[in-house]
């Protein structure tokens, strides 16, 4: 029964991932694109965790943590660039 729940959740997050790609391609402002990119990173993390659950391996959980850290740092870098025009002072 848990397999069906994992497949259903993976399908939902996969559709959300595709919707974020569409929003990145069609958004008018930079802020909307950054927000869609950040949401896409969250969906990618969820997909990696679900893939790890489906296959019974633990390596995907560690990879999801690395992607989460990189996603946070990139979002902060984008926000600083939009506010100040530079990232490193």
C-alpha positions, 0 to 999 in steps of 0.5 A: 500500500505504501508503494502506491502512496509513493507513486502518487506523491511522485506523480504529484511532485513531478507535475508540480516540477513541470509547472514550475518549469513552465512558470520559469519560462513564462514569468514576466519578472525576475522575482517570479522566476526566482520564486519558481526556481526555489519552489522547483528546488523543493520539488526536486528534493521531494522527488529525490526522497520519494525515489529513495523510499521507492528503491530502499536506498539511503544515498538519496537522502544525503543528496537531498540534504546537499541540494537543500543547502545549495538551494538555500544559498542560491536563493539568498544569493539571488535575493541579494543580487536583486536588492543590491546588484552584487552578491559579495561585498 
